[in-house]
Amino acid sequence: MKRLLIMMIIALNLMTPSPLAAQEKSTPIVVSGNEQGRLNLQLPDGGLKPVVGVQNIQILRASRNQPEQADGDGWTYAHHQDLAVWKGRIYAAWAMTPKDEDVPPYKVVYATSRDGWQWSAPADLFPRKVSCAARFYFYRATNGRMLAFCAGNTADSTVSEAEKKVLLVREITADHQLGEVFTLIAPLPDLLPSFETSTDAGFVAACREAAGSNLLLEQQDYGVYLGDLRMKWHADKELNSVGFWKFGKALCFYHRQDGALVGLCKMGLVTLSDDNGQTWSRPVQPPSLLAGSGKIWGQRTDDGRFALAYNPDPGRQIRYPLVIVHGDDGREFRDLRVVHGELPPLRYPGKYKNPGAQYVRGLAEWADDGTFADTKQALWLVYSVNKEDIWVSRIALPVKPDETAFPTDDFTKATPNAVVPGWNLYSPKWAPVTVVENAGKRSLELRDGDPFDYARAVRVFPESAKVRVELELTPAQANARLEIELCDPASRRPVRVVLTETGTVQAADGNNAVDLGTYTAGEKLSLVIVADAEAGRYNVHVNGGAAQELAVAEADAKTLQRLSLRTGVWRGVTDNKGVDAAVDVPLPTPAVFQVQRVRIEAP
């Protein structure tokens, strides 16, 4: 009887014209604006503006030589990530191998956080001998149970996503414990008992619901867990030549404003359904949605609007920058802005380790119980960088593409260990950026103990040819580096002031570096920068001294749009040669710079 029902559903899917047939030749997603035409992949951020107030937080930093500060084993391939919210915590899960993509041994791990900033150490989500990566890891059933999944490991060799036929399941309890492991889907001989053998009726009901959720299971490549019930388009031979990947790789779904369901997958392919996933329009590649072999993520945000996140390159290899577009109805999007525009060096080469921030996912409709308060104020994303480090990004809602007011930030009044409003932060685990309090005094601290990365804080302001910046900070030492720059919207850096490793304050004067004075460990430093990009000039006052007139370093920059503070040299697009693992350990004495006040205005 069940087989007959399946065949009837398939027949209806093939024979019944979709109500969306009239839209199949139209464009299901439109990205407006000229940003993609200005994309410069010679720069790690593509030469694009950042979204205002995005804060990038590293939750796993791979280290072969310091495993206790990483995953506990020293494994250096980390990828295939997912997010969930459950009982007041945000969950991140991902898969790992010792070195290469999907080359065993495998482990699927997770970490949790109460605030998105401080994360628990990675722990196994499933037993290692039976688990490997999946495209999704979480599902909250309508009876209030939270389920976790992974693909069942049925081989001792590499297994592609399309060959993963076994799906394992366990419960995450209300007190954040992990339940017994069962098999949810197993066309092969069971690795573990079926969930139907559980004595917990609520768990069984949740598993049955998950096993019957086409949207959940269709996320695995080509709908392999659905068998004959998968989308009919997986068998369409014409869709095999749309790019590096054919239709059906790493699908995600969201409901747009008019109730239609949108499906997105690799190569920027989009399909629509107006019957909640029973039938789907023929997938197309919208001309203005330039997404390639990396994942694309779409989601309705808690402010009732919509966002897409992806790598804006239609090819195979380039997985940077990670960008976002936003819109009001789930069809039309605008304002291409950078979420993660940094490209640290690949430290541990391995098979298929593409550079960049990639395989982004957010909170699926079925993976959020609504108890993580910050999701009301922000969009959270998870992704890997270079397939070896795991990051999350917090994007304030509503998505803010540009700053409209000149800022004044007094960090002595800021809240420690919390969101830094208006600031774009790049905060690696070994080089964190946060508001701290010492002896009753608060400041924005850039603390850099990473030998191959840096801490960075950026303040966006209204685009202007002329700008005046006042900056008060205290360096903890006089032998470390802080680069202070004013950048234009295309990421050019015409204004450059540097606290050098020799205790001097230097600035760019055209192609030359000139000394402006000195700075002292533990003593407050005051800088005033007055710039006129259109005139190609700027001047700098150090500790209230006389102004030093200087020529900009890049004369093509005619406007300025953001202040950047960075604890290392500008690196551009880095190579993939790897580093010496023996020295990839935290620095014994981190560099520390504490910022008390920033004021930016139009002179």
N, C-alpha and C positions, 0 to 999 in steps of 0.2 A: 504493500500500500504506500509506504514511504517512497519507494522508488518510482511508483506511478505518479505521485504528487510532484516529485522533482522533475520528471519528464514533462509534465503539464506546464510547470513554471517555465521551463526552458522553451517550450513551444510558444507560449505566450510572449516571452521575451523576444523571440525571433520574428514572430508574425505581427504583433501589435505595433502599429506606427507610434513612435514616441510623440507626446504632445509638444515636445521641444523640437520636432523635426524642422519647423520653420526657422529655428535659431541655429541649426547645425552649420549653416554656411556663414553665419554672422560671427562676431567676435565675442566669446563668452567673458573675456577679461580684457580690459583696456588700461594701459599704463600711459598716462599723459605726461608731458614735459619733455625738455630737451636734454635731460641729464645723461641718458644713455648714449647720446651722440657725442657727449664730451668725456665719456669714460676713458681713462688713461691707465691701462694695465701695466704700465711701467712704474706705477706707484702702488704701494700696498693698499691705500684707501681709494684707488681708482681716480684720484684727483677730484673727489666729490665732497660735498659738505657732510658733516656728521649730523645725525638726528640729535636734537638738543637734549641734554641730560641723560644720555645713555651711560650706564655704568657696567663695565665688563669685569667679571669676578671669576678668577680661576679656582676651580674646586678640586682638580687633580693636576699635579705637575709630575710627569713621569721622571723617574731618576733610577738609573740602573745601579748606581753606587750608593744611594741613600734610600733604599726601599722603605725604611720605616717612616720616611717623610712623604712617601708617595702611596703606592698601592699595597705595600707590605711584601711584595715579591720581586720588585725591580723589573716588572714587565713594561714594555715601552710602546706597545700598540694599544690605543684606546679609541673606541669609535662606536657607532651604532647606538646613539643615546636617545633617551626619552624622558619626559617630565610627568609628574602627577602632583596633586595636592590631596592630602589625607590627614584629617584630625589635627589641623593646626600646623602641619609641616609641609614643606615642599620637598618632593622626592626627585632625585635624578638617578637614572640607571644607565649603564653602558656595558659594552663587552670589551674584553681584553685578551691579548695573546702575548707571548714573550717578545715577539719582534715583528712579525709579518701579518698582513691582512688575512684573517680567517685561516691561518695555519695553526693547528693545535699544538699544545693544549689550550683550551679555552677556559674563560671564566666570565660570568655575568655578575656584575657588582652594582651596589647602590650606595648612595649617601643621602642624608637628610639634613634639613636646616629649618630652624624656627623663624629666621629673618632673611634668608637668602644670602647672607654675608659669611656667617660662620657655619661650616659644614662638618658633619661627622666624617670620620675616616672611612674609606671604602670597605664594604663588607660583602660577602658573597650573597647574592640574591637567590641562587639555586646551587645545589651541589655541583661541583666542577665536572665530575666524570660523566654527568648526563646532560650538561647544558652547553649551549652556544648561542650566538647572537640572533636576535630577531629584529624586526622593524618596529615593534611596539612591545611595551612591557606592562601596561597598566589598564585596568578596566574597573570602573565603579558601577556595580549592578544597581538596579532600581530598588532592590531590597536593602540597600545600604552597605553591602559587603564590597570591600576593595580586593581585587584579584591582581596577582602578578603573574607574568608569563615569561617563558623563554623558549627558544627552539630546542627540541630534544636532539642530543648529539648521538647520531647513529653510525658514525664512521670515525676512523682514526686519521683521516686525511681531510683536505680542504673540501668544504661543502658549500656550494653556492646558495644564495637566498632562495632561488627557484627550486632547489632540490630538498629543501627542509620541509618534510611532510609531517613531522611529529611536533606537537605543541604541548608544553608542560604548564601546569598551573599550581599555584598555592595561594593561600589567603594572607593578606597583611591585616592583622587584627587591629582593633580599636586602640590597643596599647602599643602598637607598632612592633609587634612580634610577628615572626614568620610561621605560618602553619605547615602542615604536612604537604609533601609534594605528590601530585597526581598527574596523570595524563589527561589532557583535555581532548586532543585530536591525535589519532594514531592509526593511519592506514597501514602502517607496518606493525609487526609484532610489538606489543606494549613494552616500553622500557620500565614503566611503573604502573601500578594499578589505576584503573579508570576512576575519575572523580565520582562516578556513580556508586562506587563502593564505600564512599565516605558515609559516616553515620550522622553528619551534620547536615540537616535538611536545608538550612539556609545557604550553606556553601554549595550544595548540590544545585539548588535553584539558581544561584548566581552563575555557576558554571554552565548550566543549560542555556541561560540567557546569553552568555558570552559566545557559546558555541553556535548560537543562532543569530548572531549579529554580523550581517554581511559587511557593514562598514568597518567594524573592528578587524575582521579576518582578511578583508580585501587589502589591508595595508601591507601584508606580506607580498613579496614580488609575485606578480601574475596571478594573484588570487589562489595560490596553491592549496591553502587550507579549506577552500570552498568547493574544490572539485568542480562538478557540473554546474554548481550554482554561482560560479564566478561571473564577472562581466563578460558578455559575448565578444567584446572588442579585443580580448587577449589573443583571439585566434585570427584576427584580421591581418592578412599578410601585407597589405599596403601600409599598415602602421609599423612594420618592421624596419622601414627605411627612413624614419623621420629624424634620425640622428644616431649618436653613438649607441643609445639604448632604445629599444622598442617600447611601446606603450605598456604600462603596468608596473614600473619599478618604483617602489617606495611611495605609494599613494597616501594622500591625506585628504581629509574632508572637512567642510564647514557648511553651515546653512547661511545663505545670504539673506538680505533684508526681506525679499519677496517670498521667502520660504523655500526656494529652489536649493538643491544640494549641489555643491561644487566639489569635484574631484580633481586633484592636482598630482602630477607625478614628474619624475625626471624628464628632462628635455623640454620642460615647460608645456607638457600636454595637459589639456583641460577637457573635462567632460561634465555634463550637467544632468540632473535628474529632478523631475517635479513630482515624483511619487515616492520620495524618500528612499531611493536606491533600488527600486524594483526594475526600472529600465533607465538606460543612460544614452545620452546623445553621443554621436560619433566623436571621438576625441580629436581636437585640433590644437595647433600651436598658434596662439595669438601673436600677431606680428610684433606687438610692442612689449611682449613678455619674453625677455631674453634670458632664459634659464637653461643650463646645460646638464651635465652628468651629475652634478651635485643635487641634493634634495631641495625641494621648494616646500615652504610651509605656508598655509593659509589659516586664518583664525578670525572669529568674531571676538572683539575685545570687550572688557567689562563696561566700557562706556558706550556700548551699542554700535560701535563702528567696526572697521575691518582692517586687517593688515596682512601683507604678504612679505615673507623673508626668504632670501635666496642669494645665490652668487650670480651676478649679472653678466655671465659669459655663456654663449650658446655652445661652446666646445666641450672638451673632455677633461683637460688637465687643470685649468685655472680655477681655483676655488677661493678666490679673494677678489674684492672685499666681500663681506657679508653685508647685505643692504636690506632696507625695508621700504615699502611703499604703503600708503594708507588711503582709505576711502570711506565713503558714507553708506554705500549700499551693497558692497561685496562684489560688484562688477567693475566699477570704474575706480582706478587708483591713481595716485599722483605723488609728487615730491619724493623722488628717489634719494634716499639718504643712507649714510653709512652707519651700521650698527657696530661692526668690529672691523677696523681698518689697519690693524697692526699685523705684521708678518715676522714673528721671531724666527730665528734659524731652526731648521729641522735638526734636532740634536741626535736622533737615533734613526738612521736610514733603515728602510724595510720595504717589503713588497707592497706596491700600490699606495705608498704614503704620499698622497697629493698635498702640496702646500696650501695653507690657508684655513680660514674659519669656515666649516662646512658641515653638511648633514644636519641642518638646523631643524629642531622641533620645538613646539610650544606646548600648551595645555590643550589636549583634545577635549571635545565636549563631554566625553565619557570618562575622563581621567581626573576630574576636579570635583571635590565635595563642597567647595566654596568656603572652606575654613581658614585659608591662608589670607589674612586680611589685606596684604599688599597687592594681591591680584586685582583689587578694586581700584588701586591707584596706578598699577603698572602692568605692562605686558612682559612676561618672563619667557626667555628662550634658552635652550641648551644646544651646544654644538661642540665639536672637537676642533682643535687647531693642530694642523699638520698630522692629524690622526694619532697624536700621542698625548695631548693634554685636553682636559675637559673644562669647558667654561660655561657660565651662564651670563646672560645679559638682562638687565632691568631697564625697561624703556618706559618712562613716565607717560601716563595717559592724561589727556589726549595726546597723541603723537604730535610733537612740536617740530616742524621742519626748519623753522628759523626763529632767532631771538628778536624780539621787538623792543626790548628795553635795555639800556646800558646798565650793567650790574654793579652793585657794591656789596662785597662779601666780607663780613666781620666774623671770622671763625672763632673769635674768643667767646661768641655767643651761640655757636653751633652745638648740635647734639652729638656727643661722641658715639662712635661705632654704629652709625646710622646712615641713612641716605643723605647725600650731600646735594641739596636742591640746586638745579641749574648747571651742575658741573658734569662733564664727561670724564669718567675715570677708567683707567686701564690698570687693573690691580692684580698682578700675578701673586701666587701664594708666597713666593720668596721676595716679592717687591710690592708690598701692599700699599694702598692709598686709602686713608681714612681719617676722620676727625678723632684726635686723641686728646686726653687731658693729662697734664703733668704738673704736679704741685699746684693744682687749682687753675692752671692756665690751659686754654684750649687752642688748637691749631689744626690745620689740614696738613697731615704728615705724609710725605713721600719717603718710604723706607726701602732702600734697595740693597738686598743681599743676594741677588741673582747674578751669577757670572755671565749669563747669556740672554738676559732680558732686562727690562727697566720698568720703573713706575712712571706713570704719566697722568697729568691732570690738565684738562682743557676747559676753558671758559669761552663759550660762544657769545658774540655780541652783534648788534645790528651792523650790517655791512656798511662800511664808511671809508672814504679816502683818507680822512684825518681822524686820529684817535689819540687819547692821552691815557696812560696806564700808570697807576700807582701800586706799588707792590712792597709789602713788608714781610720779611721772612728771616728765619734764624737757621743757619747751617750748624749742624752738630760737630762738624769737622772742617778743616781747610784743605783736605786732600782728596775730595770727591768732586763729581761733575753734576751740574744742573744747567740744562740748556733752556733758556727763556726765549720764546719766539712769538712774533705776530705773523699769522698766516693769512693768506687770501682764500677765497672760496675754492680755488683749484689746488690747494695744498702747497702752493709756493710759500717760501719762508723769507720774505724780504728783510725782516727785522730780526736780528739775532744777537742776544746777549748771553754770555756764558760765565758761570762760576767754574773756574778751572780746577784741575787737580793740584795746581801749584799755589792756590790761595789768591789768584788774581781774578779781577773782573775784566772780561774782554768783550768786545763787540765786533761785528762784521762792519767793515768800511769798504763797500764794494767787494772786491775779491780778497781783501786783506783783513787780518785780525789785528786790532789795536787794543792796548791795555788802557783801562779806564780807572783802575785803582785796585785795592785789595779788599779782602773780606777776612773775618776772624771767626774761628770756631766759637760757638756759644754766644756770639754777639749779634744783635738784630741788624739786618741790612735793609736799607731803604733804597728803592730804585724808582725813578720816574722816567718813563719813556714817552716822548711826544713824537708821533710819526705822521708824515705826509706822503702816502704812497704815490699819489699822482705826481708829486714833485720829485719823487725818488730820494727823499731825505728823511732822516730822523735824528733826534738827539736824546742823550741819556744823562740823567743826574744820578750820581752815586752818593748816598748819605748826605743829600742836600748840597753837594758841591756844584761847581760850575758845569754847565751843559757842554757835552762833547758832541759836535756836529759830525754826522756820519752819512755816507751814501748807502742806500739799500743794497742788499746782496743780489736781489733779483728784480731788475727794472721792469719786467713785464707785468708784475703785480701792481695793479692800479687801485685796488681797494683792499681793506683788511676786514677780517671777519671772526677771528678767534685768537685767544691767548693760549699758548701751550707751555707747560712746565714738564720737563722730561729729565730723568736721572741718567741719561746715556746719550751717546751720539746718534744723530739721525742715521737710519740704516737702510732705508729704501726697500727694494725687493731683495731678500736674502737668498743665499744659495742653499742647496740641499746636501751638502757634503758631510754633515754630521760634526760632532765634537768629540773630544777626548772624554770618555765617561768618567775617568779618574778625577777630573777637575770639575765635573758637573755636580757640585755640592754647594750648599749655602756658604756665602762668604763669612769668614769668622767675625768680621766687624762690618755690619751694613752701613751704607751711607744714609744719613738722615737729614732731611730738610723739612722745616716746619714753617708753614705759611700762616701768618696771623691776619692779614688784610689784603684785599684786592679791590681796587676801584678802577672802573673803565668808563670813560666818557668821551663825547665828541668835544674837542677843544673849541 
